[in-house]
Amino acid sequence: MLETSDFLKDDCLKINCTVGVVVSAIDCSRLYAIKVPESDIGDHFGMLLENEENSDVIFNVAGEKFHAHKLVLAARSPIFEAQLFSGPDDASNEIFLQDVEPVVFKALLHFIYRDTLNEDDELLASTSTSTSVCDTLAAKLLAAADKYELGRLRLMCESLLCKDISVNSVAKILALADHYHAMELKAVCLKFAAENLVAVMRSDGFEYLKENCPLLQSELLKTVVGCEEEASAGKSVWAQFSDGDDTNGRSVRQQIWEANNGGDINQNLWVQLPDDGAADTGNAMQLD
């Protein structure tokens, strides 16, 4: 077939080949780079707030006036959007606020325009000082974030308050987290309290928790049970009771799963620690 084909010319077969040679290319991006600066939109909006340019709404907070812009507020908060654009067009542009302090509202506006916290000494002050956790600017700003549905601001406040969790403060921080829907902070408080149960029960904050937030006690019990199931080494939560850990020598007695006459099962968790050394379960919380 080859001999009878047209490929043979004078008993010769010619094959033409095209060979491609790849030359290493130089990656320009490795030699030259153009750096893009960080976003400065917050600075521009911050100047808009500071200069009060073209502001169209005034907030009167305890006599102190704050000029702002409706569109900016509405874009950041659905509560402000409903408040500022759902009323009649001829409504007054001055809004009076009675449930927030000027310093708190100023920090709120700073976040709305700049998306950051004003990191001054007052906002970052630790609750380890004589100031009650409920009176700190972080706690009050958490309440404002919840009111105006500012999720990112809420998390920022949770992060600040989380740094100040201690045996003496965890109960009140837990109450704040529960009241203002700070779920991540609440979870941290419950776990910390469960892991340090005896010491927390002896704190003044725990008395506040029992009087004002009884439902949180059952959530704490569930967390204690969960920590007990997860514990694989070291001293368990209940072992703190059995050996008198952190009770200054006062005996503590645990009651677990007792059946009453009706067949229901109850568990006593909250054990009173009187100074006479006897464990009093007369006021213990019972869960059906």
C-alpha positions in Angstrom: 0.0 0.0 0.0 2.9 2.3 0.8 4.6 1.5 -2.6 1.4 2.3 -4.5 0.7 5.5 -2.6 1.6 9.1 -3.4 3.9 9.4 -0.3 6.8 7.8 -2.1 8.8 10.0 -4.4 11.8 8.3 -6.1 11.8 5.6 -3.4 12.0 8.2 -0.7 9.5 9.0 2.1 9.7 12.4 3.6 8.2 13.1 7.1 7.8 16.7 8.2 7.8 17.3 11.9 7.1 20.5 13.8 8.9 20.8 17.1 7.8 23.3 19.6 10.2 24.6 22.2 8.8 26.0 25.4 10.9 28.9 26.9 10.4 29.6 30.6 8.3 32.7 31.0 9.1 35.3 33.7 6.2 35.8 36.1 5.8 39.6 36.2 3.7 39.4 39.4 6.7 38.0 41.3 9.0 40.8 40.4 6.6 43.7 40.6 3.6 44.2 42.9 1.2 47.0 43.5 0.0 47.2 47.1 -3.6 48.0 47.7 -4.2 49.9 51.0 -6.7 48.9 53.6 -10.2 50.0 53.1 -10.7 53.6 54.2 -14.5 53.8 53.8 -14.8 54.0 57.6 -12.6 57.0 57.7 -14.7 58.8 55.1 -18.0 58.0 56.8 -16.4 58.9 60.1 -15.5 62.4 58.8 -19.1 62.7 57.5 -20.3 62.1 61.1 -17.7 64.4 62.7 -18.3 67.3 60.2 -22.1 66.9 60.4 -22.2 67.6 56.7 -25.7 67.2 55.2 -27.0 65.7 58.4 -30.8 65.3 58.3 -31.7 63.9 61.8 -30.8 65.0 65.3 -30.8 62.7 68.4 -31.4 64.5 71.7 -29.9 62.3 74.4 -30.2 63.7 77.9 -29.9 67.2 76.5 -26.8 66.4 74.3 -27.5 66.5 70.6 -26.0 64.2 67.9 -26.3 65.0 64.2 -26.5 62.0 61.9 -27.7 60.8 58.5 -30.9 58.8 58.0 -29.7 56.8 55.1 -26.5 55.7 56.9 -28.4 54.7 60.0 -31.1 52.8 58.0 -28.5 51.0 56.0 -26.9 49.7 59.2 -29.9 49.0 61.4 -33.3 47.7 60.6 -34.6 49.3 63.7 -33.4 52.8 62.7 -34.8 52.1 59.2 -38.3 51.5 60.6 -38.0 54.4 63.0 -36.8 56.9 60.5 -38.7 56.0 57.3 -42.0 54.6 58.5 -43.5 57.8 59.8 -45.1 60.8 58.0 -42.9 62.9 55.8 -43.4 66.0 57.9 -42.3 64.3 61.1 -39.8 66.2 63.2 -36.1 65.6 62.5 -35.3 65.7 66.2 -35.6 62.4 68.1 -35.5 62.3 71.9 -34.0 59.2 73.5 -34.5 58.5 77.2 -33.2 54.9 77.6 -29.5 55.5 76.7 -26.7 57.6 78.0 -24.9 60.1 75.8 -21.5 58.3 76.0 -23.2 55.1 75.0 -25.0 56.6 72.0 -21.8 58.3 70.9 -20.0 54.9 70.9 -23.0 53.5 69.0 -22.7 56.1 66.3 -19.0 55.6 66.1 -19.5 52.0 65.3 -22.3 52.6 62.8 -20.2 55.0 60.7 -16.7 53.4 61.2 -17.5 49.8 61.9 -15.1 49.8 64.8 -15.1 50.5 68.5 -13.6 53.7 69.9 -10.8 52.0 71.9 -10.6 54.5 74.7 -9.9 53.7 78.3 -13.6 53.8 79.4 -14.7 51.2 76.8 -11.8 48.9 77.5 -11.9 49.3 81.3 -11.8 45.9 83.0 -14.7 44.8 85.2 -12.1 43.7 87.7 -12.1 47.2 89.1 -14.7 48.4 91.6 -17.1 49.1 88.8 -19.9 46.6 88.5 -20.1 44.7 85.2 -23.6 46.0 84.6 -22.3 49.6 84.8 -19.4 49.2 82.3 -19.7 50.9 78.9 -19.2 47.5 77.2 -22.3 46.1 79.0 -24.4 49.2 78.1 -23.2 49.1 74.5 -24.3 45.5 74.4 -27.8 46.5 75.4 -27.8 49.2 72.6 -26.5 46.6 70.1 -29.4 44.3 71.0 -31.9 47.1 70.8 -30.9 48.2 67.3 -30.0 44.7 66.0 -26.4 45.3 65.3 -25.0 41.8 65.3 -21.3 42.7 64.7 -21.4 45.3 67.5 -23.0 42.7 69.8 -20.1 40.3 69.1 -17.5 43.0 69.8 -19.1 43.7 73.2 -19.3 40.0 73.9 -15.6 39.7 73.2 -14.8 42.5 75.6 -17.0 41.1 78.4 -15.6 37.6 77.8 -12.1 38.8 78.9 -13.5 39.8 82.3 -15.2 36.5 83.2 -14.2 35.4 86.7 -15.7 33.5 89.6 -17.1 36.7 91.0 -18.3 38.2 87.7 -19.5 35.2 85.7 -23.1 35.1 87.1 -23.9 38.7 86.3 -22.2 38.4 82.9 -24.3 35.3 82.3 -27.5 37.2 83.2 -26.5 40.1 80.8 -25.7 37.6 78.0 -29.1 35.9 78.4 -31.0 39.1 78.5 -29.4 40.7 75.5 -29.2 37.5 73.3 -25.4 37.3 73.4 -25.4 33.6 72.7 -21.6 33.0 72.4 -20.9 34.9 75.6 -23.7 33.0 77.3 -22.2 29.6 76.3 -18.7 30.6 77.6 -20.3 31.8 80.9 -22.2 28.5 81.3 -19.1 26.4 80.7 -16.9 28.4 83.0 -19.5 28.3 85.8 -20.0 24.6 85.4 -16.3 23.9 85.6 -15.9 26.1 88.7 -19.3 25.4 90.2 -18.5 25.4 93.9 -16.5 28.6 93.8 -19.2 30.3 91.7 -22.0 29.1 94.1 -20.2 30.9 97.0 -20.0 34.2 95.1 -22.4 37.2 95.5 -23.2 37.0 91.8 -24.7 33.6 92.2 -27.2 34.9 94.8 -28.1 37.6 92.2 -28.6 34.8 89.6 -30.9 32.8 91.9 -33.0 35.8 92.7 -33.3 37.3 89.2 -32.7 34.5 86.7 -34.0 31.2 88.0 -34.4 29.7 84.5 -30.6 30.0 84.0 -30.1 27.6 86.9 -31.6 24.7 84.9 -29.4 25.6 81.9 -26.4 25.6 84.2 -27.4 22.2 85.4 -27.5 20.9 81.9 -24.1 22.3 81.2 -22.7 20.7 84.4 -24.0 17.3 83.2 -22.5 17.9 79.7 -19.1 18.8 81.2 -19.3 15.7 83.4 -19.9 13.5 80.3 -17.0 15.1 78.4 -14.5 14.9 81.3 -12.0 12.2 80.6 -9.3 13.1 83.1 -8.8 15.2 86.2 -11.2 16.1 88.9 -14.9 16.1 87.9 -17.4 18.8 88.8 -19.1 16.6 91.4 -15.7 15.7 92.9 -15.5 19.3 94.0 -18.4 18.6 96.3 -17.3 15.2 97.6 -13.9 16.3 98.8 -14.8 19.8 99.9 -12.7 21.5 97.2 -12.7 25.3 97.5 -15.2 25.3 100.4 -12.8 26.4 103.1 -13.3 23.1 105.0 -17.1 23.3 105.0 -18.7 20.0 104.1 -20.9 19.8 101.1 -23.3 17.0 100.3 -24.6 16.1 96.9 -28.0 14.5 96.2 -28.5 12.7 92.9 -31.6 11.3 91.4 -34.1 10.6 94.2 -37.6 9.3 93.5 -40.5 10.7 95.4 -43.8 8.9 96.2 -45.2 9.8 92.9 -42.4 8.1 91.0 -41.1 11.3 89.5 -37.3 11.9 89.6 -35.8 15.0 91.0 -32.2 16.2 91.3 -30.9 18.6 94.0 -28.0 20.7 92.7 -27.8 23.9 94.6 -26.4 23.1 98.0 -26.2 25.8 100.6 -22.9 26.2 102.4 -23.5 27.6 105.9 -20.7 28.5 108.2 -21.5 25.7 110.7 -20.1 23.2 108.2 -23.4 21.3 107.5 -24.7 21.1 104.0 -28.3 22.5 103.8 -30.4 21.3 100.9 -33.6 22.8 102.2 -33.5 25.5 99.5 -32.1 23.3 96.8 -33.5 23.7 93.3 -35.4 20.6 92.1 -35.8 19.7 88.5 -38.6 17.4 87.4 
